[in-house]
């Protein structure tokens, strides 16, 4: 098992004291697994959820005549959230390095995309680089935070994970295409095909409480991309940024953006994989899954898994 932070370890111990006597089979067992899955996902999203809550609150209640520009307030709030995450040991210093890398990769893209008019921010505040407020990088950092946290909270393992140097080439191509498609042919469909070929055989194994489940990795990419797209709709409604088509009135972000977020997930997974080397499942022959969806393995003693 990958180690928890000290705070998570205490939470895990208390959870086991509460759940170890839960039934090992039947509907109550499945309900426990589902509840733990939801709580772990919420815990993994804590950085992004806190940042999104601040963005939404600033949209609803931040005074228009405040001395501090709203974008500067969001930047300072994001810094405070990040400091608290490390100070309270909700994130490790090792994970912080990955998150900072996400921040840098995202900020570079933001500088380019705002320059070519892909989206815009309010021109206010001092804490910005050009037209990009500094809080924007924390939105990419939130994705990084989720990725590294979910990796250990669910003890992720990967069957048939492709060679990392191959995934790095694909990720680099995806990142470059975010820039070059403004001047050259858009290669996203070629890159999507490459992702399907390279990651198509890979199956993600994850432990919730007592049971180990599995899911095709490509499906996991899509589900996380969908979740980010939903969060993006909340953020654009809150005015954190706007796409050109939203300048005359907000509407939902196009589903086409799902493709972009899906491709961004490839970059995210590759970055995390260079810090946390993907490991194979401990007992791949024991897991089963119906028709390409998440499946489950036979129950194991509660003491052998961290919930």
C-alpha positions, 0 to 999 in steps of 0.5 A: 500500500502506498503511504498516507499522509499523517492526517490521512493515516489517522482518518484511515484508522478511525474509518477502520474502527467504524467499518471493520465490522461491516458485512463482507458481502451483500447489499450493505457491503456494496453500499459501504464500498460505494460510500467510501468511494465517494468520500475518497473521491471528495477527499482527493478533490479537496484542493479543487473543490476549495478553489472552486468554492472560493471562485463561486463565492467571489462571483456571488458576494465579492463587492464590486467596489472592493479595494482589492481586485477580485482576481487578486483576491482569488490568487491570494486565496489560492496561495492560502489554500495551497499553504494550508494543504502542505502545513496540515499535511494533506499533501506531501512535499513530494506531491507539491513538486508535481503540483508546481509542475502542473502550475508551470505547464498550465501557466505557459499554456494560459499565456499563449491561449489568452494571447491568441484569444482562445479565452479571456480574463477580466483585465483587473488586478496586479497579480498577473502576467500580461492578461493572465491572473496568477490564480489561473495556474492554480486551476491546473495545480488543482488537477495535479493535486487530484491526480497525485492524491487519487493515486495513493488514496485508491492504491492505483495499479495498472495492468498493461501500462505502456512504456513511459517513454512512449507515453511521454512522446504522446503527451509532448505531442498533445501539449505542442498541439495545443499551441501549433493547431492555431497555425498548422493542421489540428492533430487532435484526432490523430493524437486521440487515435494514438491514445486509443492504441497506446492506452487501449489495453491498459486497465486501472485497478483500484482498491476502495475498502475491502474490494479491488475494482478495475476499469479501462484506463481510457474510460477513467480519463473520460470520466475525469474529463467530464468532471472537469468540464462540469467544474469548468461550466461553474467557473465560467458562469462565475466569471473566472474566465470566458470563452469568446462565445460567452462574452455576450451572455453565458451559456454552457461550455461546448462539449467539444471541450471534453476532447481538450480535457481528455487530452489534458488528462493524458498529460496529467497522467504522464506527469504523475507517472514520472514521479510515481512509477506505475505498478502492476496489480498485485493479483490481476487474475483475481479481478473481474469486471462486467463488459468493460466497466468497473468490476470487483474482486473477491473480498479480502480481510479488512485489515489488509487494506486501507480504507 
